Amino acid sequence: MFSVILPEGEEQSGSRRVGELDEEMVYESRLNDIITLGATSWRIQQITHDQVVVVPAPRRSARLPFWRGEGIGRAADSGASLAVFLRQLDSAAPAEAQRYLRSLGLDDNAVNNLLSLLAEQRAATGVLPNDRTLVIERCRDESGDWRVILHSPWGHASMRPGRLAITARIQQRLGIDASVVASDDGIIARFPDSEGQVPSAELFVFDADNLTQRVSDTIGGSALFAARFRECASRALLLPRRNPGKRSLLWQQRLRAGQLLEVARQYQDFPILIETARECLQDVYDLPALHRLVSQIQQGSVQFVEVTTDVPSPFAAPLLFGYVAEFIYASDAPQAERHASLTGDRQQVMAVLRQFTAAQRVIPVTFAGEARWAVVEDAARLRDALAIVIPDHLPAAFLQPLPDPLRNLITCYARTHALFSAQQLADRYGAGVAVINSALLPLREQGKLLHIGSGTGQAGGVWVSSDIFKRLRLRSLQSAREATRPVPPTA
C-alpha cells in the first residue's frame, strides 16, 4: 500500500496522512489526477516510491480509487444452506415462495426480484443448482469457443481445489490449458472450438478417495501456492529488504519470491515449501467439504444436469464477470505456470509449429547435427552462411542472396546474448572456430562487437555486442553508485 499524505507544512492540524492507495491504483494514476478519498477530492501532486502527495481539490470531479484484495469466499456450510434454500424455492408454489421469503424479512421488491431471477434461470437451464443437482452449462463466447460452466453453490473453499483437479484432468486428456477459474458459485473452463464431442460431465467426475492426493500433487504449480509461498518466505525473513526503513514494491516481491521458489523446488523437504502446502491445503482449501460433495456424486445423491444455451444464463453473469477480471489483472502465477499456459505440452507446441509450417511462417532445418526451426525470413541467410538445405517452393522474396550472411547471423546472436566465445558460436552453428573468428574480426573493426581478452582475438577471450556492453556498463555504474554512501558527520 502507498501512503497518501499532504505536502510538508500544508496540514492544518494533526497528521499529514490522508489514507492509503493500492499499488496498482498508484501505477495507473498520473500527476494532477483527481481522486476521491473519504468525502474529499484530492489532486495528485507527487508520486514517490512509497508515497503519494496530494493537495485538496474541492468541487472537482474525481475518480474513485480501487483496492485489490483476496476475498474470504463462501464457507461450505453456508454453501450447503444456500443449496437447500434454492431447492426449497424451486419446488415451492409461487404463493408459498412469496410467504416464505416475506417471513425471512424481505420486502415486496426484494421478493419479486429474487423470484424473477430464479424464474429466468429456470427458463434458461430448466433446473436450479441445489443440494441435489449441479448444472453444467455450455455456451459459446464472443470468439466462438466453448465456455463450460459448472453451477455449484457450495462455496469458494471447496471449488478452488476442485479447479486444480479439473485443470490437471483437462491437461492430461486434451493437452490444453482450459483457463479454469473457480468462485463461490461454481467453476468456468474455456475450450477451443473444434470438431467432435463437446466437453461433458465426465470431466467433473472423480474418485473421492483419490481426489485429495490429486489436489496435493498439483497444488505446487498453482498461483495460490506462489502467493502463499511469498508470504511464508517473508515471515521467515528469506526475502530481506535492502533498507528496512523503506517499503518493498509488491511486484518486486513477486519476482524475488518467484526466483526463490524455483530454487526451493529442487529440495522437496524445504521447510517453507512444506508450510506453504500445509497452509494451502488446510487453511485455504476445504478438502473435507469437497470430499463429501464428490462422494455424494459417486453415490448418486447429487446428480449432474447438462444444458447447452445460446447465451449465458442469469446465474452465469457473476461467474463470467469474475472470469474476465481474473485475466485482466496479473496474478501471483509462478514462472513455471506462465510457461505452461503459453506453451502447453510438446504435442501442442508441435501442432502449432505444423500450422506455422503450412502457412510458410517457419521452416524445419538441420545444422550442427540438430533439428531446429527457423523463421522463413532467415532461409537465405542460413542457406548462404551454413550451406543448409532449405525446403523447396519458398517464395522468391525469402531466397534473395544477402551480403555477409554469416556476419549477419552472428550480429543477430550477439544482440540477444551477453558474453560469448568463438567456440560457443562454432558449436551452435556447426562451423569451424577459424571461420567464426574471420567473421568476428570485421565486426569488431566496424564497432558492432567488442572483444574482451587477447589483443588479436584469435584465441581466448569473450565477445559482446557494443549495445549490450553499454547496458552492462550502465547497470554496473548504477550498482556502484547505490553501494556508495556518504560518511556520517560523526565519523
C-alpha positions in Angstrom: 0.0 0.0 0.0 1.1 3.6 -0.7 0.6 6.2 2.0 -1.3 9.2 0.8 -0.1 12.4 2.6 -0.3 16.2 2.4 2.8 18.2 1.4 5.0 19.2 4.3 3.7 22.2 6.0 0.2 22.0 4.4 -1.5 20.2 7.2 -3.8 22.4 9.3 -3.7 20.2 12.4 -2.8 16.7 13.3 -1.2 14.2 10.9 -0.3 14.7 7.3 -1.6 11.3 6.5 -4.8 11.2 4.4 -5.1 7.4 3.7 -3.7 4.6 1.6 -3.9 3.5 -2.1 -3.3 0.2 -3.7 -0.1 -0.2 -5.6 -2.0 -1.0 -8.9 -4.1 2.1 -8.4 -1.0 4.3 -8.0 0.6 2.7 -11.0 -2.4 3.6 -13.1 -2.5 7.2 -11.8 -0.7 10.2 -13.1 0.3 13.6 -11.8 -2.6 16.1 -11.5 -5.2 13.2 -11.5 -8.2 13.9 -9.2 -9.1 11.1 -6.8 -11.6 10.7 -4.0 -10.6 9.6 -0.5 -13.2 9.8 2.1 -15.6 12.7 1.3 -13.0 14.9 -0.3 -11.4 15.2 -3.7 -7.6 15.4 -3.9 -5.2 16.2 -6.7 -2.1 14.1 -7.0 1.0 16.4 -6.8 3.8 13.9 -6.5 4.3 10.1 -6.6 7.4 8.7 -4.9 8.5 5.1 -4.4 6.3 4.7 -1.4 4.1 7.8 -1.0 1.5 9.8 -2.9 1.5 13.5 -2.1 -1.9 15.2 -2.6 -3.5 18.6 -2.2 -7.2 19.3 -1.7 -9.2 19.8 -4.9 -12.7 20.8 -3.7 -15.7 20.7 -6.1 -13.7 18.9 -8.7 -15.0 15.7 -10.5 -12.8 12.8 -9.3 -12.5 9.1 -9.9 -12.9 6.5 -7.1 -9.8 4.5 -6.1 -9.8 0.7 -6.1 -8.1 -1.8 -3.9 -7.4 -5.4 -4.8 -7.8 -8.0 -2.1 -8.4 -11.7 -1.6 -12.0 -12.4 -0.7 -12.7 -14.9 2.1 -15.3 -16.7 0.0 -18.3 -18.6 1.0 -17.8 -21.4 3.5 -19.0 -24.9 2.7 -21.7 -24.8 5.5 -23.1 -21.6 4.0 -23.0 -23.1 0.6 -24.9 -26.1 1.8 -27.6 -23.9 3.3 -27.8 -21.9 0.1 -28.2 -25.1 -1.9 -31.1 -26.3 0.3 -32.7 -22.8 0.1 -32.6 -22.9 -3.7 -34.2 -26.4 -3.8 -37.0 -25.3 -1.5 -37.8 -22.2 -3.6 -37.6 -24.3 -6.8 -40.1 -26.8 -5.5 -42.5 -24.4 -3.8 -45.5 -22.9 -5.4 -45.3 -19.1 -6.2 -47.6 -18.0 -3.4 -45.9 -20.3 -0.9 -42.4 -19.0 -2.0 -43.6 -15.4 -1.5 -44.9 -16.1 2.0 -41.6 -17.9 2.9 -39.4 -15.0 1.6 -41.5 -12.4 3.4 -41.1 -14.4 6.6 -37.4 -14.0 6.2 -37.7 -10.2 6.3 -37.6 -9.4 2.6 -39.8 -6.6 1.3 -42.0 -6.9 -1.8 -39.4 -5.5 -4.2 -36.8 -8.0 -3.0 -39.2 -10.9 -3.2 -40.3 -10.0 -6.7 -36.7 -9.5 -7.8 -35.5 -12.8 -6.4 -38.4 -14.9 -7.8 -37.9 -13.2 -11.2 -34.2 -14.2 -11.2 -35.0 -17.8 -10.3 -37.7 -17.9 -13.0 -35.3 -16.6 -15.6 -32.6 -19.1 -14.6 -35.1 -21.9 -14.7 -36.2 -20.9 -18.1 -32.6 -20.8 -19.3 -31.3 -24.1 -17.8 -34.5 -26.0 -16.9 -33.4 -26.5 -13.3 -31.7 -24.6 -10.5 -28.5 -25.8 -8.9 -29.1 -27.1 -5.4 -28.0 -29.6 -2.8 -29.1 -32.5 -5.1 -28.4 -31.1 -8.6 -25.3 -29.5 -10.2 -25.9 -27.8 -13.5 -23.3 -28.0 -16.3 -24.0 -25.2 -18.8 -22.3 -24.9 -22.2 -22.4 -21.8 -24.3 -20.3 -20.0 -26.9 -18.2 -17.0 -26.1 -17.6 -14.0 -28.4 -14.8 -15.8 -30.3 -16.8 -19.0 -30.9 -15.0 -21.1 -28.3 -16.9 -23.2 -25.7 -17.4 -21.9 -22.1 -18.3 -24.8 -19.8 -19.8 -23.5 -16.5 -20.4 -25.7 -13.5 -23.1 -24.1 -11.4 -22.4 -25.1 -7.8 -23.4 -23.1 -4.7 -21.0 -24.9 -2.4 -18.5 -22.1 -2.0 -15.1 -21.0 -2.9 -13.2 -23.0 -0.4 -14.4 -26.3 -1.9 -14.5 -25.2 -5.6 -10.8 -24.0 -5.7 -9.3 -27.4 -5.0 -11.8 -28.9 -7.5 -10.5 -26.4 -10.0 -6.9 -27.8 -9.7 -8.1 -31.4 -10.2 -10.2 -30.4 -13.3 -7.3 -28.4 -14.8 -5.0 -31.4 -14.4 -7.5 -33.7 -16.0 -8.1 -31.5 -19.0 -4.4 -31.1 -19.5 -3.9 -34.8 -19.3 -6.8 -35.8 -21.6 -6.9 -33.0 -24.1 -3.5 -31.5 -23.8 -4.7 -27.9 -23.5 -4.9 -25.2 -20.8 -8.6 -24.6 -20.3 -8.0 -21.4 -18.2 -10.2 -22.8 -15.4 -11.4 -20.3 -12.8 -13.3 -21.1 -9.6 -15.6 -18.9 -7.5 -18.3 -19.1 -4.8 -20.9 -20.1 -7.4 -19.0 -22.6 -9.5 -16.3 -23.2 -12.0 -15.7 -22.0 -15.5 -13.5 -23.6 -18.2 -12.8 -22.5 -21.7 -12.3 -25.0 -24.6 -11.2 -24.1 -28.1 -13.8 -24.6 -30.8 -13.1 -28.0 -32.5 -15.0 -30.7 -34.3 -16.1 -33.7 -32.3 -17.7 -34.2 -28.9 -18.2 -31.1 -26.8 -17.0 -31.2 -23.1 -19.3 -33.2 -20.9 -19.9 -34.1 -17.2 -17.2 -36.8 -17.2 -14.6 -34.0 -16.8 -16.1 -33.3 -13.4 -16.5 -36.8 -12.0 -13.7 -38.0 -9.7 -12.9 -40.8 -7.3 -13.4 -39.2 -3.9 -10.6 -41.3 -2.3 -8.0 -40.2 -4.8 -9.1 -36.6 -5.1 -7.1 -35.3 -2.1 -3.9 -36.8 -3.4 -4.6 -35.4 -6.8 -5.0 -31.9 -5.4 -1.9 -32.3 -3.3 0.1 -33.3 -6.3 -1.0 -30.3 -8.3 -1.0 -27.6 -5.6 2.7 -26.7 -6.1 2.1 -25.3 -9.6 -0.8 -23.0 -8.7 -0.9 -19.2 -8.3 -2.2 -19.6 -4.7 0.9 -21.6 -3.8 3.2 -18.9 -5.3 1.3 -16.2 -3.3 1.4 -18.1 -0.1 5.0 -19.1 -0.6 5.8 -15.4 -0.9 4.1 -14.6 2.4 5.7 -17.6 4.2 9.1 -16.7 2.9 8.7 -13.1 4.0 7.6 -14.2 7.5 10.7 -16.5 7.7 12.9 -13.5 6.7 14.0 -15.2 3.5 13.1 -12.0 1.5 15.0 -9.3 3.4 14.8 -5.7 2.5 17.9 -3.9 1.5 16.8 -0.9 3.6 14.4 -1.9 6.4 13.1 1.6 6.6 11.7 1.6 3.0 8.8 -0.4 1.6 9.3 -3.1 -0.9 7.2 -2.9 -4.0 4.8 -5.8 -4.4 5.8 -6.6 -8.0 9.4 -6.8 -6.9 8.4 -9.1 -4.0 6.7 -11.3 -6.5 9.7 -11.5 -8.7 12.1 -12.3 -5.8 9.7 -14.8 -4.3 9.3 -16.5 -7.7 13.0 -16.9 -8.1 13.3 -18.3 -4.6 10.5 -20.7 -5.3 12.3 -22.0 -8.5 15.4 -22.7 -6.4 13.4 -24.2 -3.4 11.6 -26.7 -5.7 14.9 -28.6 -6.0 14.6 -29.5 -2.3 11.3 -31.3 -1.6 11.9 -31.2 2.2 12.5 -27.4 2.2 10.5 -26.2 5.3 8.9 -23.2 3.7 7.5 -25.5 0.9 6.0 -27.8 3.5 4.5 -24.9 5.4 3.1 -23.4 2.2 1.5 -26.7 1.2 0.0 -27.1 4.7 -1.4 -23.6 4.7 -3.0 -24.0 1.2 -4.4 -27.5 1.9 -5.7 -26.9 5.4 -6.2 -23.2 5.9 -7.4 -22.1 2.5 -8.9 -25.1 0.9 -11.8 -27.1 2.4 -10.8 -30.6 1.2 -13.2 -32.4 3.6 -16.2 -30.5 2.1 -15.0 -31.3 -1.4 -14.6 -34.9 -0.5 -18.2 -35.1 0.8 -19.5 -33.5 -2.3 -17.6 -35.8 -4.6 -18.7 -38.8 -2.5 -22.4 -37.8 -2.9 -21.9 -37.5 -6.7 -20.4 -41.0 -6.7 -23.3 -42.4 -4.7 -25.9 -40.7 -6.9 -27.4 -38.4 -4.3 -26.1 -35.4 -6.2 -26.5 -35.6 -10.0 -25.4 -33.5 -13.0 -27.8 -31.9 -15.4 -26.2 -30.8 -18.7 -27.7 -28.0 -20.8 -26.5 -26.0 -23.9 -27.6 -22.4 -24.1 -27.4 -19.7 -26.8 -26.5 -17.0 -24.3 -25.2 -17.3 -20.7 -27.8 -17.9 -18.1 -28.5 -15.3 -15.3 -26.6 -17.3 -12.7 -23.6 -17.3 -15.1 -23.3 -13.4 -15.0 -21.2 -13.1 -11.8 -19.1 -16.1 -12.8 -18.3 -14.5 -16.1 -17.5 -11.2 -14.5 -15.0 -12.8 -12.2 -13.6 -14.8 -15.1 -12.8 -11.7 -17.1 -11.3 -10.0 -14.0 -9.1 -13.0 -13.4 -7.3 -12.4 -16.7 -7.4 -8.6 -16.9 -5.1 -8.2 -13.9 -1.8 -10.0 -13.2 -1.7 -12.6 -10.5 0.9 -14.5 -8.5 1.3 -17.2 -11.1 4.8 -18.7 -10.9 7.1 -18.8 -13.9 6.5 -22.5 -14.5 2.7 -21.9 -14.7 3.1 -18.9 -17.0 5.4 -21.1 -19.2 2.9 -23.9 -19.2 0.0 -21.7 -20.1 1.9 -20.3 -23.1 3.4 -23.4 -24.5 1.4 -26.4 -23.2 2.9 -29.8 -23.7 5.2 -30.9 -26.6 2.3 -32.2 -28.7 0.6 -28.8 -28.5 3.8 -27.0 -29.5 4.3 -29.3 -32.4 0.8 -28.8 -33.6 1.4 -25.0 -33.6 4.7 -25.4 -35.4 3.0 -27.6 -38.1 0.4 -24.9 -38.6 3.1 -22.3 -39.0 4.9 -24.5 -41.4 1.8 -25.0 -43.5 1.5 -21.2 -43.6 5.2 -20.9 -44.6 6.0 -18.8 -41.5 8.6 -21.3 -40.1 10.8 -23.9 -41.8 12.4 -27.1 -40.4 16.2 -27.0 -40.8 19.2 -29.1 -39.5 22.5 -27.7 -38.6 25.2 -28.6 -36.0 23.6 -32.1 -36.1 20.3 -30.9 -34.6 16.9 -30.5 -36.0 15.6 -27.0 -35.4 13.0 -24.5 -36.5 13.7 -21.1 -38.2 11.6 -18.2 -39.3 11.2 -18.2 -43.1 12.9 -14.8 -43.3 16.2 -16.5 -42.2 16.0 -19.1 -45.0 18.5 -17.4 -47.4 20.8 -16.3 -44.5 21.1 -19.9 -43.2 21.5 -21.3 -46.7 24.3 -19.0 -47.7 26.1 -18.9 -44.4 26.0 -22.5 -43.3 25.1 -24.3 -46.6 21.9 -25.6 -45.0 19.3 -27.3 -47.2 16.1 -25.4 -47.1 12.7 -26.5 -48.2 11.6 -26.1 -51.8 8.8 -23.9 -53.1 9.6 -20.9 -50.7 8.5 -17.5 -52.0 11.3 -15.8 -54.1 11.3 -12.9 -51.7 12.9 -15.1 -49.0 15.5 -16.6 -51.3 17.4 -13.4 -52.3 21.2 -13.6 -51.5 22.4 -11.5 -48.6 25.8 -9.8 -48.3 27.9 -11.3 -45.5 25.2 -13.8 -44.2 27.5 -15.3 -41.5 28.2 -11.9 -40.1 24.5 -11.2 -40.1 23.8 -14.4 -38.2 26.5 -13.5 -35.6 25.1 -10.0 -35.2 21.6 -11.3 -34.5 23.1 -13.8 -32.0 25.1 -11.0 -30.2 22.0 -8.8 -29.9 20.3 -11.4 -27.7 23.2 -12.7 -25.6 25.7 -11.2 -23.2 29.2 -12.6 -23.2 30.0 -15.4 -25.6 33.1 -17.0 -27.1 34.0 -18.0 -30.6 33.8 -21.7 -29.6 30.2 -21.2 -28.4 29.3 -19.8 -31.8 31.1 -22.6 -33.6 29.2 -25.2 -31.6 25.9 -23.5 -32.2 26.2 -23.2 -36.0 28.3 -26.2 -36.7 31.2 -24.1 -38.2 34.9 -24.1 -37.5 36.4 -21.7 -35.0 38.7 -20.2 -37.6 35.6 -19.4 -39.8 33.9 -17.8 -36.9 36.9 -15.7 -36.0 37.2 -14.5 -39.6 33.7 -13.1 -39.3 34.1 -11.7 -35.8 37.1 -9.5 -36.5 35.5 -7.3 -39.2 32.5 -6.8 -36.8 34.9 -5.6 -34.2 36.5 -3.2 -36.7 33.0 -1.9 -37.5 32.4 -1.2 -33.8 29.5 -3.7 -33.6 31.3 -6.1 -31.3 33.8 -5.7 -28.5 36.4 -8.3 -27.6 37.5 -8.8 -24.0 40.7 -10.9 -23.8 43.7 -11.2 -26.1 44.5 -8.3 -28.4 44.3 -10.3 -31.6 41.0 -12.0 -30.8 42.3 -15.2 -32.4 42.1 -17.3 -29.3 40.7 -17.0 -25.8 38.6 -14.1 -24.5 34.9 -13.4 -25.0 32.9 -11.2 -27.3 30.0 -8.9 -26.6 27.7 -6.6 -28.6 28.6 -2.9 -28.2 25.0 -2.1 -27.3 24.9 -4.9 -24.8 28.2 -3.7 -23.3 26.7 -0.2 -22.9 23.8 -1.6 -21.0 26.0 -3.7 -18.8 28.3 -0.8 -18.0 25.4 1.5 -17.2 23.9 -1.1 -14.8 27.3 -1.7 -13.2 27.7 2.1 -12.6 24.2 2.3 -11.1 25.0 -0.6 -8.7 28.3 1.1 -7.7 26.6 4.4 -7.1 23.9 2.7 -4.9 26.6 1.0 -2.9 28.4 4.3 -2.3 27.0 6.1 0.7 28.1 9.3 2.4 30.1 9.1 5.6 28.1 10.5 8.6 29.4 13.7 10.2 30.3 11.9 13.4 32.7 9.5 11.5 
